[in-house]
Amino acid sequence: MNTIEIQKKAKVIMNTNGKRVGVVLPYKVYQELLAPKISLEIYRQEEVQQSIGSAQKDVENGNIKSFQILDEAFEWLDK
């Protein structure tokens, strides 16, 4: 959703002096705005960064395995 669509759906709340004090958004819009923030917070976690670094090294060193069917990958992981 782009900024123009968000602005069209948002309802601005003003106090008695006409000052903007809040915004009401449809819940779906709120979720769409929140999702990237949550993803970024997860991405920035040290444990996640270490896992990404480890995975990149595995790929660079050829330590990968390809599967045509997802179930085969799950079976391989369970071994």
Phi and psi restraints in degrees (value plus and minus 20) as a CYANA .aco file:
   2 ASN   PHI    -110.1   -70.1
   2 ASN   PSI     152.2   192.2
   3 THR   PHI     -83.9   -43.9
   3 THR   PSI     -54.3   -14.3
   4 ILE   PHI     -85.2   -45.2
   4 ILE   PSI     -62.9   -22.9
   5 GLU   PHI     -84.1   -44.1
   5 GLU   PSI     -59.6   -19.6
   6 ILE   PHI     -83.5   -43.5
   6 ILE   PSI     -65.2   -25.2
   7 GLN   PHI     -81.5   -41.5
   7 GLN   PSI     -55.9   -15.9
   8 LYS   PHI     -87.4   -47.4
   8 LYS   PSI     -53.9   -13.9
   9 LYS   PHI    -107.7   -67.7
   9 LYS   PSI     -38.8     1.2
  10 ALA   PHI     -97.3   -57.3
  10 ALA   PSI     124.1   164.1
  11 LYS   PHI    -136.3   -96.3
  11 LYS   PSI      99.3   139.3
  12 VAL   PHI    -105.1   -65.1
  12 VAL   PSI     115.7   155.7
  13 ILE   PHI    -124.8   -84.8
  13 ILE   PSI     109.7   149.7
  14 MET   PHI    -139.0   -99.0
  14 MET   PSI     128.8   168.8
  15 ASN   PHI    -103.0   -63.0
  15 ASN   PSI    -196.0  -156.0
  16 THR   PHI     -86.9   -46.9
  16 THR   PSI     -37.4     2.6
  17 ASN   PHI    -110.6   -70.6
  17 ASN   PSI     -19.2    20.8
  18 GLY   PHI      64.8   104.8
  18 GLY   PSI     -12.8    27.2
  19 LYS   PHI    -101.4   -61.4
  19 LYS   PSI     114.8   154.8
  20 ARG   PHI     -91.5   -51.5
  20 ARG   PSI     103.6   143.6
  21 VAL   PHI    -142.6  -102.6
  21 VAL   PSI     -27.8    12.2
  22 GLY   PHI    -190.6  -150.6
  22 GLY   PSI     151.1   191.1
  23 VAL   PHI    -160.2  -120.2
  23 VAL   PSI     117.9   157.9
  24 VAL   PHI    -130.3   -90.3
  24 VAL   PSI     109.5   149.5
  25 LEU   PHI    -141.5  -101.5
  25 LEU   PSI     128.5   168.5
  26 PRO   PHI     -79.5   -39.5
  26 PRO   PSI     127.2   167.2
  27 TYR   PHI     -78.9   -38.9
  27 TYR   PSI     -58.0   -18.0
  28 LYS   PHI     -81.2   -41.2
  28 LYS   PSI     -61.2   -21.2
  29 VAL   PHI     -84.6   -44.6
  29 VAL   PSI     -64.2   -24.2
  30 TYR   PHI     -76.5   -36.5
  30 TYR   PSI     -66.2   -26.2
  31 GLN   PHI     -81.8   -41.8
  31 GLN   PSI     -62.2   -22.2
  32 GLU   PHI     -84.2   -44.2
  32 GLU   PSI     -54.9   -14.9
  33 LEU   PHI     -94.4   -54.4
  33 LEU   PSI     -52.9   -12.9
  34 LEU   PHI     -99.4   -59.4
  34 LEU   PSI     -53.4   -13.4
  35 ALA   PHI     -74.7   -34.7
  35 ALA   PSI     -68.2   -28.2
  36 PRO   PHI     -83.4   -43.4
  36 PRO   PSI     -54.3   -14.3
  37 LYS   PHI     -84.0   -44.0
  37 LYS   PSI     -64.9   -24.9
  38 ILE   PHI     -83.6   -43.6
  38 ILE   PSI     -64.7   -24.7
  39 SER   PHI     -80.4   -40.4
  39 SER   PSI     -61.9   -21.9
  40 LEU   PHI     -85.7   -45.7
  40 LEU   PSI     -59.9   -19.9
  41 GLU   PHI     -83.1   -43.1
  41 GLU   PSI     -61.3   -21.3
  42 ILE   PHI     -84.6   -44.6
  42 ILE   PSI     -65.8   -25.8
  43 TYR   PHI     -79.1   -39.1
  43 TYR   PSI     -55.5   -15.5
  44 ARG   PHI     -99.7   -59.7
  44 ARG   PSI     -29.5    10.5
  45 GLN   PHI     -83.6   -43.6
  45 GLN   PSI     119.0   159.0
  46 GLU   PHI     -77.4   -37.4
  46 GLU   PSI     -63.3   -23.3
  47 GLU   PHI     -81.3   -41.3
  47 GLU   PSI     -60.4   -20.4
  48 VAL   PHI     -86.7   -46.7
  48 VAL   PSI     -63.0   -23.0
  49 GLN   PHI     -81.9   -41.9
  49 GLN   PSI     -59.6   -19.6
  50 GLN   PHI     -85.5   -45.5
  50 GLN   PSI     -60.6   -20.6
  51 SER   PHI     -85.0   -45.0
  51 SER   PSI     -60.6   -20.6
  52 ILE   PHI     -83.9   -43.9
  52 ILE   PSI     -64.6   -24.6
  53 GLY   PHI     -80.3   -40.3
  53 GLY   PSI     -62.6   -22.6
  54 SER   PHI     -84.0   -44.0
  54 SER   PSI     -62.3   -22.3
  55 ALA   PHI     -85.0   -45.0
  55 ALA   PSI     -60.3   -20.3
  56 GLN   PHI     -82.2   -42.2
  56 GLN   PSI     -60.9   -20.9
  57 LYS   PHI     -84.9   -44.9
  57 LYS   PSI     -60.3   -20.3
  58 ASP   PHI     -79.6   -39.6
  58 ASP   PSI     -64.5   -24.5
  59 VAL   PHI     -84.2   -44.2
  59 VAL   PSI     -65.8   -25.8
  60 GLU   PHI     -79.9   -39.9
  60 GLU   PSI     -55.1   -15.1
  61 ASN   PHI    -110.0   -70.0
  61 ASN   PSI     -16.4    23.6
  62 GLY   PHI      56.3    96.3
  62 GLY   PSI      -5.2    34.8
  63 ASN   PHI    -105.1   -65.1
  63 ASN   PSI      45.6    85.6
  64 ILE   PHI    -151.6  -111.6
  64 ILE   PSI     140.8   180.8
  65 LYS   PHI    -158.1  -118.1
  65 LYS   PSI     113.2   153.2
  66 SER   PHI    -123.2   -83.2
  66 SER   PSI     127.7   167.7
  67 PHE   PHI    -153.9  -113.9
  67 PHE   PSI     122.7   162.7
  68 GLN   PHI    -107.1   -67.1
  68 GLN   PSI     -47.9    -7.9
  69 ILE   PHI    -145.5  -105.5
  69 ILE   PSI     111.3   151.3
  70 LEU   PHI     -78.4   -38.4
  70 LEU   PSI     -58.5   -18.5
  71 ASP   PHI     -79.4   -39.4
  71 ASP   PSI     -54.7   -14.7
  72 GLU   PHI     -83.8   -43.8
  72 GLU   PSI     -57.7   -17.7
  73 ALA   PHI     -84.4   -44.4
  73 ALA   PSI     -62.4   -22.4
  74 PHE   PHI     -84.5   -44.5
  74 PHE   PSI     -60.9   -20.9
  75 GLU   PHI     -82.0   -42.0
  75 GLU   PSI     -62.9   -22.9
  76 TRP   PHI     -82.4   -42.4
  76 TRP   PSI     -60.8   -20.8
  77 LEU   PHI     -86.0   -46.0
  77 LEU   PSI     -52.3   -12.3
  78 ASP   PHI     -95.6   -55.6
  78 ASP   PSI     -33.4     6.6
